[in-house]
Amino acid sequence: MKKKIAVLLVFIAFIGILSALSSCKKNSGGKLICGITDFEPMNFRDSSGKWTGFDTEFALLVGEKIGMEIEFQEIEWSQKYSELDAGSINVIWNGFTANASEDGVPRSDLVDFSHGYMLNQQCVVIKSERKAEFSSKDSLKGKSVAAEKGSAGESEAKDLAGDGVKIIESAAQINTFIEVKSGAVDFAVVDILLAKKIAGTGDYSDLTIADITLDSEIYAVGFKKGDALRQKVNEAMKNLYDSGKLMELAEKYGLENTLIMDTAFLDS
């Protein structure tokens, strides 16, 4: 009996070693830390507090393809470049608008971008009762505005409101809805993918998207300049798109009409 038990223990230990080796092989490429913010439907927490969303699941699928463990690190959006340069994160993967600027400097000068994978545009969020008041870009001049600090929306907000206007720089896009609802500002400028999920629902049922069309944008993943990992991620992204898995994921989050795979984007 003791001999049988000893053999069983050896067998169990052997299985454990095989499992560990398999795990190591699967994640042999190391860990990829993605810098994100709470931004539905791209990255947000579910009822259990676990990160989910299109970009969240997209990153996990890419991680499987390239053999890397994916970790999500919530950051302040205005500190995204500092976090990337310091190595606190490896990529910026959070509905990151690539064809935008930071204080006049193209973002493509600050980071290397992956293939473009999602269409977006900024939009204007207002109180529903004021919809008739805001029907054009000119109607926003001189009005107070809120936008996420360091976002593409912040640059747009400054242009729309004009010089000398009160601008509330929020730590996250979701906070701008609070500013509009409370009356602290006249309007907010946010990503339309977020606005379509939030405006007119729940606590923000009295908010709506104004009938004002702003410039289109493209989402891409941001890497530190010269990071060779970008090529591996690009290959995995293209494979997921061609296989239809990325479209399945887009449909899950209602993003099938905005999904793209622009392999020539910014000469990537």
C-alpha angles and dihedrals in degrees: 000000000000089000091053091049091049091051090048092051091050090050092050091049090049091052089049091053092049090050092050092048090049090051092049091050091049092052096032090126092067129233129324112203112202119204110221144160131209098277119149127239093017103048124356140135122262125219091282093052095253120137114253138154138105097294091042094055092038090057091048091052091050090048090057090050096051097035098246132132112239122221127180121218119189111221140176104261093223088060097049096113093046090050091049094047092047092052094241086126131020099208141013104233110164115105088300111187107223101185094062138091138234111220090333095315115115111242088228087068090056101045140010113250132217123225112303109258109170138039118223141155137198117254139190119247118200140158110284091233089062098050094111090051094058111050104130141029090256091059089064096057112117093011124125116252143188127211138160111273112252094012131125085246092062092059090047091048093054091051094047097046096041133216122329095017125136111259121184110207107209125201091228135018093242089062091063090068089060091053092053094044093050092049093242088128136018096232145353132221115218141147110288092225088063095040092054089056097045113026113088095016136097114329089001098052089122093059129084143175113262119234092249119120118217131186120294121248140197126223120220138158116263122223133183110268111278096011107156090204089078092076092054092048091048091052091049092047092052091047092051090049095048092047092054094240092114091052090051089054092047091052090052089062098035093252100117092114094055101042115113138159108215105180092175093053110134088346090291 
